[in-house]
């Protein structure tokens, strides 16, 4: 599992199916890491693991190239007794809606009927997708109302990280020399840069210690630039500075790792 995740991060080519498998593994197998539980009727400090899913709407410069995308991720968080929350998180985004110049990256090498000719003189089967990832950290605070317990409540967090996105280009059989190997890099519009992130929502820890989750809105603002030395659409290096934004609806499943044994329960 971990090797496949590493390769996806390394190449920035994570398939949606792999991301969903990753999400399922985090949700259903990380509970095995819990070594004990405790009563949470008072404010306590504890670490936790989480898996999340988001629907995202790109805006600003990113919104000119991509439509709505999905996002899966994982986090390690640590809640302090005073309800301050620290978090490190990794998210992978994927979509298949390209628009603007991203939808016309091959115009210069297409035939009059909009096709690409491969080395066999046939029409190449080419597909394009949106791919990206974010790695960062955040600090937040839980505004508790003491119901159902003082560890649950409204959560606001903010942080910083690294953001990268690109167009994934798939060519069945890799038989179109115009878009393979280093030539592909001139079309994929890869950008990267510093990003800020914010989350506002509700975090819930159940007394049964089974149902633990958070849900809310998450926002990203990134200052990015091209990561390629040449852009075939521009016929030069892209030196423009971009401002990318993402609006997200997020849901996350939490696996708390409590440090003390629970109180005794008796059933009759």
C-alpha positions as CSV (number, residue, x, y, z in Angstrom):
1,X,0.0,0.0,0.0
2,X,2.6,2.5,1.1
3,X,4.8,1.9,-2.0
4,X,1.9,2.6,-4.3
5,X,1.1,5.8,-2.5
6,X,4.8,6.9,-2.8
7,X,4.8,6.2,-6.5
8,X,1.7,8.2,-7.0
9,X,3.2,11.2,-5.1
10,X,6.5,10.8,-7.0
11,X,5.0,10.9,-10.4
12,X,1.9,13.0,-9.7
13,X,-0.1,10.5,-11.6
14,X,-2.5,9.0,-9.0
15,X,-5.5,7.2,-10.6
16,X,-8.9,7.9,-9.0
17,X,-9.2,4.2,-8.3
18,X,-6.0,4.1,-6.4
19,X,-7.0,7.2,-4.4
20,X,-10.3,5.6,-3.4
21,X,-8.6,2.4,-2.4
22,X,-6.2,4.5,-0.3
23,X,-9.1,6.3,1.3
24,X,-10.9,3.0,2.1
25,X,-7.7,1.5,3.6
26,X,-7.2,4.5,5.9
27,X,-10.8,4.4,7.1
28,X,-11.1,0.7,7.8
29,X,-7.6,-0.5,8.7
30,X,-6.2,2.4,10.8
31,X,-8.5,1.5,13.7
32,X,-6.1,-1.4,14.3
33,X,-3.5,1.2,15.5
34,X,-5.7,2.2,18.4
35,X,-4.1,0.8,21.5
36,X,-6.6,1.9,24.2
37,X,-9.5,4.2,24.9
38,X,-10.6,6.6,27.7
39,X,-13.5,8.6,29.0
40,X,-13.9,11.9,27.1
41,X,-16.4,13.7,29.4
42,X,-13.7,16.2,30.2
43,X,-11.2,18.0,28.0
44,X,-8.3,15.7,27.2
45,X,-5.2,15.6,25.0
46,X,-4.8,12.9,22.4
47,X,-3.5,12.2,18.9
48,X,-5.7,11.0,16.0
49,X,-5.6,9.8,12.4
50,X,-8.1,10.8,9.8
51,X,-9.2,10.1,6.2
52,X,-11.1,12.7,4.2
53,X,-13.0,13.3,1.0
54,X,-13.8,16.6,-0.7
55,X,-15.7,18.0,-3.6
56,X,-13.7,21.1,-4.8
57,X,-14.6,24.0,-7.1
58,X,-11.5,25.7,-8.6
59,X,-11.5,29.5,-8.9
60,X,-9.2,32.4,-10.0
61,X,-6.6,31.2,-12.5
62,X,-7.1,27.6,-11.7
63,X,-10.8,28.0,-12.4
64,X,-10.0,29.0,-16.0
65,X,-8.5,25.6,-16.7
66,X,-10.4,23.1,-14.6
67,X,-13.9,22.2,-13.5
68,X,-15.2,20.5,-10.3
69,X,-12.8,17.9,-8.9
70,X,-12.6,15.3,-6.1
71,X,-10.0,15.1,-3.4
72,X,-9.0,12.4,-0.9
73,X,-6.5,12.8,1.9
74,X,-5.2,11.7,5.2
75,X,-4.1,13.7,8.3
76,X,-2.3,13.2,11.6
77,X,-3.7,15.5,14.3
78,X,-3.0,16.2,17.9
79,X,-5.6,17.8,20.2
80,X,-4.3,19.5,23.3
81,X,-6.2,19.8,26.6
82,X,-7.0,23.4,25.9
83,X,-8.7,22.4,22.6
84,X,-5.9,23.7,20.3
85,X,-5.4,21.3,17.4
86,X,-2.3,20.7,15.4
87,X,-2.5,18.9,12.0
88,X,-0.3,17.7,9.2
89,X,-2.1,16.6,6.0
90,X,-1.7,15.3,2.5
91,X,-4.4,15.5,-0.1
92,X,-4.6,14.2,-3.7
93,X,-7.0,15.8,-6.1
94,X,-8.3,14.4,-9.4
95,X,-10.8,15.4,-12.0
96,X,-11.6,15.1,-15.7
97,X,-13.1,18.5,-16.6
98,X,-10.6,20.6,-18.5
99,X,-11.6,24.0,-20.0
100,X,-10.0,27.1,-21.5
101,X,-6.5,26.7,-22.8
102,X,-6.2,23.4,-20.8
103,X,-8.8,21.9,-23.2
104,X,-6.9,22.9,-26.3
105,X,-3.3,21.9,-25.4
106,X,-3.0,19.8,-28.5
107,X,-4.5,22.2,-31.1
108,X,-1.1,22.7,-32.7
109,X,-0.6,19.0,-33.4
110,X,-4.1,18.0,-34.3
111,X,-5.5,17.3,-37.8
112,X,-8.3,19.4,-39.3
113,X,-10.8,17.0,-37.8
114,X,-9.3,17.4,-34.3
115,X,-7.3,14.1,-34.0
116,X,-3.7,13.2,-33.4
117,X,-1.9,10.9,-35.8
118,X,0.3,8.2,-34.2
119,X,3.4,6.5,-35.6
120,X,1.3,4.0,-37.4
121,X,-0.7,6.6,-39.3
122,X,-3.7,5.9,-37.2
123,X,-5.7,8.2,-34.8
124,X,-4.1,8.1,-31.4
125,X,-6.2,7.4,-28.4
126,X,-5.4,10.3,-26.1
127,X,-7.1,11.2,-22.8
128,X,-6.5,14.1,-20.4
129,X,-7.3,14.5,-16.7
130,X,-6.6,16.9,-13.8
131,X,-4.2,15.8,-11.1
132,X,-2.6,17.5,-8.1
133,X,-1.6,17.3,-4.5
134,X,-1.2,19.4,-1.4
135,X,1.1,18.8,1.6
136,X,1.0,21.1,4.6
137,X,0.3,21.7,8.2
138,X,-2.3,23.7,10.2
139,X,-3.2,24.9,13.6
140,X,-6.7,25.3,14.8
141,X,-9.0,25.7,17.8
142,X,-12.2,23.8,18.8
143,X,-14.9,26.1,20.2
144,X,-16.7,23.7,22.5
145,X,-20.3,24.0,23.8
146,X,-19.7,21.1,26.3
147,X,-22.3,19.0,24.3
148,X,-22.1,16.1,23.7
149,X,-18.7,16.6,25.4
150,X,-16.1,19.4,25.8
151,X,-13.8,17.9,23.1
152,X,-16.4,18.4,20.3
153,X,-17.5,21.7,18.8
154,X,-16.9,24.3,16.0
155,X,-13.4,23.9,14.5
156,X,-11.5,26.7,12.8
157,X,-8.0,26.0,11.5
158,X,-5.5,27.7,9.2
159,X,-2.1,26.7,7.8
160,X,0.4,26.7,4.9
161,X,1.8,24.1,2.6
162,X,3.0,23.1,-0.9
163,X,0.5,22.8,-3.8
164,X,1.0,21.4,-7.3
165,X,-1.3,20.5,-10.1
166,X,-1.0,19.4,-13.8
167,X,-2.8,17.8,-16.7
168,X,-2.3,14.1,-16.8
169,X,-1.9,12.9,-20.4
170,X,-2.7,9.3,-21.3
171,X,-1.9,7.8,-24.7
172,X,-2.8,4.2,-25.2
173,X,0.2,2.3,-26.4
174,X,2.5,5.4,-26.1
175,X,2.5,5.4,-29.9
176,X,2.1,9.2,-30.5
177,X,5.7,10.5,-30.5
178,X,4.5,14.1,-30.3
179,X,3.3,13.6,-26.7
180,X,5.6,11.0,-25.1
181,X,8.6,11.3,-22.8
182,X,10.0,14.8,-22.6
183,X,7.6,16.1,-25.2
184,X,4.7,15.4,-22.9
185,X,6.1,17.8,-20.3
186,X,5.6,20.7,-22.8
187,X,1.8,20.2,-22.7
188,X,0.9,19.3,-19.2
189,X,0.7,22.9,-17.7
190,X,2.3,21.8,-14.4
191,X,2.3,24.5,-11.8
192,X,3.5,24.6,-8.2
193,X,3.9,27.0,-5.3
194,X,3.1,28.1,-1.8
195,X,-0.5,27.7,-0.6
196,X,-2.6,28.8,2.4
197,X,-5.5,26.7,3.6
198,X,-8.4,27.2,6.0
199,X,-11.1,25.0,7.4
200,X,-14.3,25.9,9.2
201,X,-16.7,23.3,10.4
202,X,-17.8,20.9,13.2
203,X,-15.7,18.2,14.8
204,X,-17.5,15.4,16.8
205,X,-16.1,12.8,19.2
206,X,-18.8,10.4,20.4
207,X,-19.0,9.0,23.9
208,X,-19.3,5.6,22.4
209,X,-15.9,6.2,20.9
210,X,-17.0,4.7,17.5
211,X,-18.5,7.6,15.6
212,X,-15.9,10.4,15.3
213,X,-15.9,12.8,12.3
214,X,-15.6,16.4,11.1
215,X,-17.4,18.2,8.3
216,X,-17.3,21.7,6.9
217,X,-15.8,24.0,4.3
218,X,-12.1,24.1,3.3
219,X,-10.4,26.8,1.2
220,X,-7.1,27.0,-0.6
221,X,-5.2,30.0,-2.0
222,X,-2.0,29.3,-3.9
223,X,0.7,31.4,-5.6
224,X,2.0,29.2,-8.4
225,X,4.3,29.3,-11.4
226,X,5.1,26.9,-14.2
227,X,7.4,24.0,-13.4
228,X,8.3,23.3,-17.1
229,X,11.1,24.8,-19.1
230,X,9.0,25.0,-22.3
231,X,5.3,25.4,-23.1
232,X,4.4,24.2,-26.6
233,X,1.1,26.2,-26.7
234,X,3.0,29.4,-26.0
235,X,6.1,28.3,-27.9
236,X,8.2,29.7,-25.0
237,X,8.7,29.2,-21.3
238,X,5.7,30.3,-19.3
239,X,7.0,33.0,-16.9
240,X,3.6,34.1,-15.7
241,X,2.7,34.2,-12.0
242,X,-0.6,32.5,-11.2
243,X,-3.1,32.8,-8.3
244,X,-5.1,29.5,-7.8
245,X,-8.0,29.0,-5.5
246,X,-10.1,26.0,-4.4
247,X,-13.5,26.0,-2.6
248,X,-14.2,22.7,-0.9
249,X,-16.9,20.8,0.9
250,X,-15.1,18.3,3.2
251,X,-16.0,15.3,5.3
252,X,-13.4,13.4,7.4
253,X,-13.5,10.2,9.5
254,X,-11.4,10.3,12.7
255,X,-9.6,7.5,14.5
256,X,-8.7,8.8,18.0
257,X,-5.8,7.2,19.8
258,X,-6.6,7.5,23.5
259,X,-3.9,6.7,26.1
260,X,-5.9,5.4,29.0
261,X,-8.3,2.5,29.5
262,X,-12.0,3.3,29.6
263,X,-14.2,3.2,32.6
264,X,-15.8,-0.1,33.5
265,X,-19.2,-0.7,31.9
266,X,-21.7,-3.2,33.2
267,X,-24.5,-4.7,31.1
268,X,-27.5,-6.4,32.6
